[in-house]
Amino acid sequence: MSLRNIAIIAHVDHGKTTLVDQLFRQSGTFRDNQRVEERAMDSNDLEKERGITILAKCTSVEWSPPGGGEATRINIVDTPGHADFGGEVERILSMVDGVILLVDASEGAMPQTKFVTGKALALGLRPIVVVNKVDRPDERIQEVLDEVFDLFVSLDATDEQLDFPVLYASGRNGYASEDPARREGTLTPMFETIVNHVPVPKADVDGEFKMLVTLLDRDNFLGRILTGLVLSGTVKVNQQIHALSPSGDRVETGRASKIMSFRGLERIPVDQAQAGDIISIAGLTTATVADTIADINVTEPLHAQPIDPPTLSMRFSVNDSPMAGREGDKVTSRIIRDRLLREAESNVAIRVTESADKDSFEVAGRGELQLGVLIETMRREGFELGISRPRVLFGADEAGKPTEPYESVVIDVDDEFSGTVVEKMAIRKAELTDMRPSGGGKTRITFSAPSRGLIGYHGEFLSDTRGTGIMNRLFEKYGAHKGNIEGRKNGVLISNGAGEAVAYALGPLEERGILMVSPGEALYEGMIIGENAKPDDLEVNPMKSKQLTNFRSTGKDDAIRLTPPWRMTLEQAIAYVDDDEMVEVTPKNIRLRKSILDPNERKKASRSKKAA
């Protein structure tokens, strides 16, 4: 049986996972009467809830030509589209011999398309371009193809790479064709193109066993499971193997206690695997991503792809609020440290450094979304954390001047909101690089903006464009430091004591700003309960109740009607907090608080900051 290894890459929401679903269905992976969930590859809870892919996953389908002939096993890697999870894509591209580049028939080539395509072309992979969603009413197939060609040229593609096959498909309806006008059929043309266009893995079957680890996950029974492409030789169950670090040092020696190969959505144990196949091995305890697993005679490690550095960091600290330990069961710094180090091990785009006081950890990643997903995962596991405001990681140029990360921002908005967006981005020190109509009463605006200015902007952007705007960001470069960027204009309302919020007290406080708590909620001193309408912070008493007397009331102040409180999601809360504030994350609640709870200490700290 011949083999093909292929990755599916594209921008967010261009239909990667949906296409994999259809490839499953039409290759006979599922029984005709088998109940299959939509987007079967998005297996963890967060992926299902958000409708996005977070982790790159391997799968495999077997396809036989309709007229009969040799069956081909196609190993497919489904990848995330968000640039925040770009580390996943960078790693897995070394496992495959070809890529399917999906492009939306209306949106065309977007920032993340550029990012992943650049990585694939640099490795010498020949792409198959699939214009997806051709059944959209606003499709512009020909223009999109021209955009893709221009993109390839700008990324210095070779003549071979520019000679790419094109298919027109609808992943949801399950058809692909070489004819742009066709609107029915099956995915057989796609399978044929993959078999004809993607080369057979360049593998040495007779050599010594070598494999580069590209993905790592854990199993409660088998321990660490290392996934990667077997580059040469054959591996059998219980064979002696060792792991080599990228520098060539021996990490450990062990046995391949279990070898698993991908069959549809399942991992099936096999007795042996040979060069060219993507497999998972269990049996090693310390080997990690980018290590080489090989026969014990091999001393030379395989070259691993370097990964782009992180650009944003947050401080994860032990929750020290008065309500600590009430909801979560994992609250100590040791457990938090072990969990973060475990995450950094399997996710190469994350870097964890321990602070001097041992109670907090600096976690650096690619963006707010990536770190937000990590916090949400930990919260569901029962952790309690204190999270600081995100900070960008500064660099320095040759002359020693500070530099900061810039992002390329592509915004699609209705024409009427374009002025507001340009104005708001200018405040955030962004430079307008391109502005053009994109059809259907929409404008596409491109900016080069410092990452600092974009922290917390997404929520404001959605309200400015009434929820219709689409914003895409991508790391561009490290450039000159832009100086001071104005942050949040409004101050906050801070509780001046501990107790329960009372409707009688919250009623008058509504005039002061927007409330974030409802009556009956437990509060503590230094907790943020709302946003002030003015730029200064204001300490208030939300626990004041009505004094009871033996005089009869006329009843005019009995019924207090409160506006429903402003409830923030985790990402909104992280983006909202200022430098002297924190987000308290527990399994059941997300609270905002001042880093220093005591008002006197807080005043002292702000004075010394001003003096400095």
SULZI-V572486 format. One record per backbone hydrogen bond with DSSP energy under -0.5 kcal/mol. CO is the residue of the C=O (numbers start at 1). NH is the residue of the N-H. Records with the same first field share a line. If there is no record, write none. Layout:
CO = NH, NH
//
This chain:
2 = 73
4 = 6, 75
5 = 97, 98
6 = 77
7 = 9, 100
8 = 79
9 = 102
11 = 14
15 = 19
16 = 20
17 = 21
18 = 22
19 = 23
20 = 24
21 = 25
22 = 26
23 = 27
24 = 27, 28, 29, 30
25 = 28
31 = 34
34 = 36
37 = 40
39 = 42
41 = 43
44 = 48
45 = 49
46 = 50
47 = 51, 52
57 = 78
59 = 76
60 = 264
61 = 74
63 = 72
65 = 68
71 = 2
72 = 63, 74
73 = 4, 75
74 = 61, 76
75 = 6
76 = 59, 78
77 = 8
78 = 57
82 = 85
83 = 86
85 = 88, 89
86 = 90
87 = 91
88 = 92
89 = 93
91 = 94
92 = 95, 96
93 = 96
97 = 126
98 = 7
99 = 101, 128
100 = 9, 102
101 = 130
103 = 132
104 = 108
105 = 140
108 = 104
110 = 114
111 = 115
112 = 116
113 = 117
114 = 118
115 = 119
116 = 120
117 = 121
118 = 122
119 = 123
120 = 125
121 = 124
125 = 127
126 = 99
127 = 129
128 = 101, 130
129 = 131, 167
130 = 103, 132
131 = 169
132 = 105
133 = 136
136 = 139
140 = 144
141 = 145
142 = 146
143 = 147
144 = 148
145 = 149
146 = 150
147 = 151
148 = 152
149 = 153
150 = 154
151 = 155
152 = 157
153 = 156
158 = 162
159 = 163
162 = 164
165 = 129
167 = 131, 169
168 = 177
169 = 134
170 = 174, 175
175 = 170
177 = 168
178 = 180
179 = 182
186 = 176
187 = 190, 191
188 = 192
189 = 193
190 = 194
191 = 195
192 = 196
193 = 197
194 = 198
201 = 203
203 = 205
204 = 207, 233
209 = 295
210 = 231, 232
211 = 213, 293
212 = 229
213 = 290
215 = 227
217 = 225
219 = 223
223 = 219
224 = 226, 283
225 = 217, 227
226 = 281
227 = 214, 215
228 = 279
229 = 212, 231
230 = 276
231 = 204
232 = 210
233 = 275
235 = 273
236 = 239
239 = 256
240 = 296
241 = 254
242 = 294
243 = 251, 252
244 = 292
245 = 248
249 = 245, 251
252 = 243
254 = 241
255 = 257
256 = 238
258 = 282
259 = 270
260 = 280
261 = 268
263 = 266
264 = 60
266 = 263, 268
268 = 261
270 = 259
271 = 237
273 = 235
274 = 277
277 = 230, 279
278 = 262
279 = 228
280 = 260
281 = 226
282 = 257, 258
288 = 291
291 = 213
292 = 244, 294
293 = 211
294 = 242
295 = 298
299 = 301
311 = 393
312 = 365
313 = 391
314 = 316, 363
315 = 317, 388
316 = 361
317 = 386
318 = 320
321 = 324
323 = 326
329 = 331
330 = 384
332 = 336
333 = 337
334 = 338
335 = 339
336 = 340
337 = 341
338 = 342
339 = 343
340 = 344
341 = 345
342 = 346
343 = 347
345 = 289
346 = 348
347 = 350
351 = 364
353 = 362
355 = 358
359 = 318
360 = 355
361 = 316, 363
362 = 353, 364
363 = 314
364 = 351
365 = 311, 312
367 = 371
368 = 372
369 = 373
370 = 374
371 = 375
372 = 376
373 = 377
374 = 378
375 = 379
376 = 380
377 = 381
378 = 383
379 = 382
382 = 329, 330
384 = 319
385 = 585
386 = 317
387 = 583
391 = 313
392 = 394
395 = 403
397 = 400
401 = 397
402 = 481
403 = 395
404 = 479
405 = 451
406 = 476, 477
407 = 409, 449
408 = 410, 474
409 = 411, 447
410 = 472
411 = 413, 445
412 = 470
413 = 443
414 = 417, 418
415 = 418
417 = 421
418 = 422
419 = 423
420 = 424
421 = 425
422 = 426
423 = 427
424 = 428
425 = 430
426 = 429
431 = 433, 448
434 = 446
436 = 444
439 = 442
441 = 415
442 = 438, 439
443 = 413, 445
444 = 436
445 = 411
446 = 433, 434
447 = 409, 449
448 = 431
449 = 407
450 = 453, 454
451 = 454, 455
452 = 455
454 = 457, 458
456 = 460
457 = 461
458 = 462
459 = 463
460 = 464
461 = 465
462 = 467
463 = 466
465 = 468
470 = 412
472 = 410
474 = 408
477 = 406, 479
479 = 404
491 = 532
492 = 494, 538
493 = 529, 530
494 = 540
495 = 526
499 = 523
501 = 520
502 = 505, 506
503 = 507
504 = 508
505 = 509
506 = 510
507 = 510
508 = 511
509 = 512, 513
510 = 513
512 = 533
514 = 531
515 = 566
518 = 521
521 = 501
523 = 499
524 = 527
526 = 594
527 = 495, 529
529 = 516, 517
530 = 493
531 = 514
534 = 491
538 = 494, 540
540 = 496, 542
541 = 544
542 = 502
555 = 558
558 = 560
559 = 561
560 = 562
565 = 567
566 = 568
569 = 573
570 = 574
571 = 575
572 = 576
573 = 577
578 = 581
580 = 595
582 = 584, 593
583 = 387, 585
584 = 586, 591
585 = 385
589 = 586
591 = 584
592 = 528
593 = 582
595 = 597
598 = 602
599 = 603
600 = 604
601 = 605
602 = 606
603 = 607
604 = 608
605 = 609
606 = 610
607 = 611
608 = 612
//
